[in-house]
Amino acid sequence: MTQDALTRRFLENRNGLFSYLLALSGDPAVAEEVFQEIGVTVLRESARGAEPADPEAWLRGVARHRLADHYRAEKRKHSREVGFAGFADVVEQAFAEHPPSAADPGEILRLRECLDQLAPRARAIVDARYRDDQCLDEIAEDLGWTTNSVKVALSRARKALGECIARRRLSTG
């Protein structure tokens, strides 16, 4: 991949990458700051001749690492990095399976709206797992459920979120 090709891929995917950062951080200012750092990394790595096999996945990986670096540097580790690794994995999987279009910066808004529409129990389980970074066994114990029941409930919640987001994409054109 030439320097121009890697930079072009970054620019083509900028809205999706920014949405990814916004999903992870929940803060537009932080997302913008980290996005700028990623731009510098892209330029440096493209000048070195970097040729990632999957540029979109590579960009998301750089984004995740730069955001974690940001929180460490800002001494916000406790407030934002609690559960960050697990949450980052979920957002990574969601973006890998359902990448937002390059022209659609509203993807994060759809996700937030759909999270708000989950049934209270489903939302509590999703929050416990991904926001609070609880393991399945802990959630099961808190609810008096089996671990397998928690897995099924999380699977159904993720499916509901995916369907809700798809419906919202269709309704907004």
Residue pairs with C-beta under 8 A, 6 or more apart in sequence:
1 9
1 46
1 50
1 51
1 52
1 55
2 46
3 46
3 47
3 49
4 46
5 46
6 42
6 45
6 46
6 50
6 51
6 52
6 55
7 42
7 43
7 46
9 55
9 56
9 59
10 17
10 38
10 39
10 42
10 55
10 59
12 102
13 55
13 56
13 59
13 102
14 35
14 102
15 100
15 101
15 102
15 103
15 104
15 105
16 56
16 95
16 99
16 100
16 101
16 102
16 104
16 107
17 35
17 38
17 59
17 60
17 63
18 31
18 32
18 35
18 105
19 95
19 100
19 104
19 105
19 107
19 108
20 60
20 63
20 91
20 95
21 30
21 31
21 34
21 35
21 63
21 67
22 28
22 31
22 108
23 91
23 94
23 95
23 107
23 108
23 111
24 31
24 63
24 64
24 67
24 84
24 87
24 88
24 91
25 31
25 34
25 67
25 80
30 67
30 70
33 70
34 63
34 66
34 67
34 70
35 63
37 66
37 70
38 59
38 62
38 63
38 66
41 62
41 66
42 59
42 62
52 58
56 99
57 96
60 92
60 95
60 96
64 88
64 92
67 88
68 81
68 84
68 88
71 77
71 80
71 81
71 84
72 81
82 132
82 133
83 130
83 131
83 132
83 133
84 133
85 133
86 129
86 130
86 133
87 130
87 131
87 133
90 130
94 111
98 162
98 165
100 107
104 169
106 172
107 165
110 164
110 165
110 168
110 169
110 172
111 161
111 165
113 164
113 168
114 160
114 161
114 164
114 165
114 168
115 123
115 126
115 161
116 123
117 164
118 126
118 157
118 160
118 161
121 153
122 153
122 156
122 157
122 160
123 157
125 139
125 143
125 150
125 153
125 154
125 157
126 154
126 157
126 161
128 134
128 138
128 139
128 142
129 136
129 139
129 154
134 142
136 147
136 150
136 151
136 154
137 147
139 145
139 150
140 146
140 147
140 149
140 150
143 150
145 153
